[in-house]
C-alpha cells in the first residue's frame, strides 16, 4: 500500500534522509501521524525518526540539520 494514500488528510507526513560524509544518501524513511496544525511537532518527529534510522543502520556519530530553527536548537 502506498504510504501517502494510507494516511488520513488530517495528518502530517514527514521523512528523514541520512547522508554519508560525502553527501551520498545512506538511509531514508517516511511516515505520518499527528495533527497537521502542529508543524514543530512534525519537524521534531522527523528528527527523532532520523536518529532512530541512523542508529539502526549503524551510522554514528550523527549531525542533525533542520529547516526549523526551534527544532534545530533542541538537537
C-alpha positions in Angstrom: 0.0 0.0 0.0 1.2 3.5 -0.8 2.2 5.4 2.3 0.7 8.6 1.2 -2.7 7.2 0.3 -2.9 5.3 3.6 -2.6 8.4 5.8 -5.7 10.5 6.5 -5.7 14.0 5.2 -5.8 15.4 8.8 -2.4 14.0 9.5 1.1 15.3 8.5 3.7 13.3 6.7 7.4 13.5 7.5 10.6 12.0 6.2 14.2 11.7 7.2 17.3 11.3 5.0 20.6 10.2 6.4 23.6 11.3 4.3 27.1 9.9 4.4 30.2 12.0 5.0 30.5 12.6 1.2 26.8 13.6 0.8 25.6 10.2 -0.5 22.2 9.1 0.7 22.7 6.2 3.1 19.2 5.6 4.5 15.8 7.3 4.0 12.4 6.8 5.7 8.9 8.3 5.6 5.9 8.1 7.8 3.0 10.1 9.1 0.8 10.9 12.0 -0.3 13.6 14.3 -2.2 16.8 13.6 -1.4 18.8 10.5 -1.7 22.0 12.6 1.5 21.3 14.6 4.4 21.9 12.3 7.0 21.9 15.1 5.8 18.5 16.3 6.2 17.2 12.7 9.7 18.5 12.5 10.7 17.1 15.9 9.2 13.7 15.0 11.2 13.7 11.7 14.4 14.4 13.6 13.6 11.7 16.1 12.8 9.2 13.4 16.1 10.1 11.6 18.1 9.5 14.7 16.5 6.0 15.1 17.0 5.2 11.4 20.7 6.2 11.6 21.2 4.1 14.8 19.5 1.1 13.2 21.8 1.4 10.2 24.9 1.6 12.5 25.6 5.2 11.5 27.2 7.1 14.4 28.1 9.9 15.2 25.4 12.0 13.5 24.9 15.7 12.8 21.4 17.0 12.7 20.2 19.6 10.2 16.7 21.0 10.0 14.9 24.0 8.4 13.0 24.5 11.7 15.1 26.8 13.9 13.3 25.9 17.1 13.8 22.2 16.4 17.4 22.7 15.3 18.2 24.2 18.7 16.8 21.2 20.5 19.3 18.9 18.8 
